[in-house]
């Protein structure tokens, strides 16, 4: 039996990844004055499109088997920015305290976290991926995206290749093979909330 979340296969690497932040915002605009009003709701999540490099059958079949083993949107896997192996700031460890739904948390750390740095909190299926949205030096208030998923009390922030739990964005899995026997594989994912 497969145990989720799965880790990504590493034998080929990733050719490209596009992360997107998704926000639940209602926006209404008057058809007469064009004045608008926005209402921010609580929903925030990560989405990603992953493209793998062209590959031959032996490498491709490992990825195909991994994708199929997810059983569509049922299974989960860990995903993060492949270039975010360490924070750009000087912090090497941090703890996070905050309440679920907040985009501002209390951080205890030595050093700095810079806007754009990634970190994760939790493990396994409750592992969540966050991005720092404003520079922070030392202890204080850290602004993050998305909002904190669950209450945290001195939760250790993973700053070394942080990842979050994701699932496929569709129940359909596909790949292509061309006349030169080169496989093309890409997939879309969304945060597993």
For each residue, the residues with C-beta under 8 A, 3 or more apart:
1:
2: 6 69 75
3:
4: 75 76 77 125
5: 75 76 77 78 124 125 127 165 192
6: 2 66 69 70 75 76 77 78
7: 10 77 78
8: 14 66 77 78 79
9: 12 62 63 66
10: 7 13
11: 59 62
12: 9 52 53 55 59 63
13: 10 53 82
14: 8 17 50 51 52 53 82
15: 51 52 53
16: 50 51
17: 14 48 49 50 51 81 82
18: 48 49
19: 46 47 48 81
20: 46 47 48 49
21: 44 45 46 47 145 146
22: 43 44 45 46 47 190
23: 40 43 44
24: 40 41 42 43 44
25: 38 39 40 41
26: 38 39 41
27: 36 37 38 39
28: 36 37
29: 34 35 36 37
30: 33 34 35 36
31: 34
32:
33: 30
34: 29 30 31
35: 29 30
36: 27 28 29 30
37: 27 28 29
38: 25 26 27
39: 25 26 27
40: 23 24 25
41: 24 25 26
42: 24 101 147
43: 22 23 24
44: 21 22 23 24 145 146 147
45: 21 22 146 190 191 193
46: 19 20 21 22 129 146 164 166 190 191
47: 19 20 21 22 169 188 189 190 191
48: 17 18 19 20 79 166 188 189 190
49: 17 18 20 186 187 188 189
50: 14 16 17 79 186 187 188 189
51: 14 15 16 17 185 186
52: 12 14 15 55 63 184 185 186
53: 12 13 14 15
54: 182 183 184
55: 12 52 59 60 63 182 183 185
56: 59 60 181 182 183
57: 60 61 181 183
58: 61 62
59: 11 12 55 56 62 63 183
60: 55 56 57 63 64 175 177 183 185
61: 57 58 64 65
62: 9 11 58 59 65 66
63: 9 12 52 55 59 60 66 67 175 183 185
64: 60 61 67 68 173 175 183 185
65: 61 62 68 69
66: 6 8 9 62 63 69 70
67: 63 64 70 168 173 175 185 187
68: 64 65 71 173
69: 2 6 65 66 75
70: 6 66 67 73 74 75 76 77 167 168 173
71: 68 74 75
72: 75 168 170 171 172 173
73: 70 167 168 169 170 171
74: 70 71 167
75: 2 4 5 6 69 70 71 72 167 168
76: 4 5 6 70 125 165 166 167 192
77: 4 5 6 7 8 70 165 166 167 189
78: 5 6 7 8 127 163 164 165 166
79: 8 48 50 129 163 164 166 189
80: 84 118 120 129 161 162 163 164
81: 17 19 84 118
82: 13 14 17
83:
84: 80 81 87 117 118 161 162
85: 160 161
86: 159 160 161
87: 84 90 91 92 113 114 117 118 119 159
88: 114 116 117
89: 111 112 113 114 117 135 136
90: 87 111 112
91: 87 94 109 110 111 112 113 159
92: 87 111 159
93: 109 110 156 157 159
94: 91 107 108 109 113 119 156 157 159
95: 107 108 109 154 155 156 157
96: 105 106 107 119 121 142 148 152 154 155 157
97: 105 106 107 108 152 153 154 155
98: 102 104 105 106 148 151 152
99: 102 148 151
100: 147 148 149 150 151
101: 42 147 148
102: 98 99 105 147 148
103: 133 143 144 145 146 147 148
104: 98 141 142 143 144
105: 96 97 98 102 141 142 144 148 152
106: 96 97 98 139 140 141 142
107: 94 95 96 97 113 136 139 140 141 142 157
108: 94 95 97 139 154
109: 91 93 94 95 113 138 139
110: 91 93 138
111: 89 90 91 92 137 138
112: 89 90 91 135 136 137 138
113: 87 89 91 94 107 109 117 119 132 135 136 142 159
114: 87 88 89 117 132 135
115: 132 133 134 135
116: 88 131 132
117: 84 87 88 89 113 114 131 132 159
118: 80 81 84 87 129 130 131 132 162
119: 87 94 96 113 129 130 132 157 158 159 162
120: 80 127 128 129 130 157 158 162 163 164
121: 96 127 128 130 152 155 156 157 158
122: 126 127 128 149 150 155
123: 126 127
124: 5 127 165
125: 4 5 76 165 192
126: 122 123 149 150 165
127: 5 78 120 121 122 123 124 163 164 165
128: 120 121 122 149 150 164 165 191
129: 46 79 80 118 119 120 162 163 164 191
130: 118 119 120 121 144 145 146 148 162
131: 116 117 118 144 145
132: 113 114 115 116 117 118 119 135 136 142 143 144
133: 103 115 143 144 145
134: 115 142 143
135: 89 112 113 114 115 132
136: 89 107 112 113 132 140 141 142 143
137: 111 112 140
138: 109 110 111 112
139: 106 107 108 109
140: 106 107 136 137
141: 104 105 106 107 136
142: 96 104 105 106 107 113 132 134 136
143: 103 104 132 133 134 136
144: 103 104 105 130 131 132 133 147 148
145: 21 44 103 130 131 133
146: 21 44 45 46 103 130 149 191
147: 42 44 100 101 102 103 144
148: 96 98 99 100 101 102 103 105 130 144 151 152
149: 100 122 126 128 146 193
150: 100 122 126 128
151: 98 99 100 148
152: 96 97 98 105 121 148 155
153: 97
154: 95 96 97 108
155: 95 96 97 121 122 152
156: 93 94 95 121
157: 93 94 95 96 107 119 120 121 162
158: 119 120 121 161 162 163
159: 86 87 91 92 93 94 113 117 119 162
160: 85 86
161: 80 84 85 86 158
162: 80 84 118 119 120 129 130 157 158 159
163: 78 79 80 120 127 129 158
164: 46 78 79 80 120 127 128 129 191 192
165: 5 76 77 78 124 125 126 127 128 191 192
166: 46 48 76 77 78 79 189 190 191 192
167: 70 73 74 75 76 77 189 190 192
168: 67 70 72 73 75 171 173 187 188 189 190
169: 47 73 187 188 189 190
170: 72 73 173 188
171: 72 73 168
172: 72
173: 64 67 68 70 72 168 170 187
174:
175: 60 63 64 67 183 184 185
176: 183 184 185
177: 60 181 182 183 184
178: 181 182 184
179:
180:
181: 56 57 177 178
182: 54 55 56 177 178
183: 54 55 56 57 59 60 63 64 175 176 177
184: 52 54 175 176 177 178
185: 51 52 55 60 63 64 67 175 176
186: 49 50 51 52
187: 49 50 67 168 169 173
188: 47 48 49 50 168 169 170
189: 47 48 49 50 77 79 166 167 168 169
190: 22 45 46 47 48 166 167 168 169
191: 45 46 47 128 129 146 164 165 166
192: 5 76 125 164 165 166 167
193: 45 149
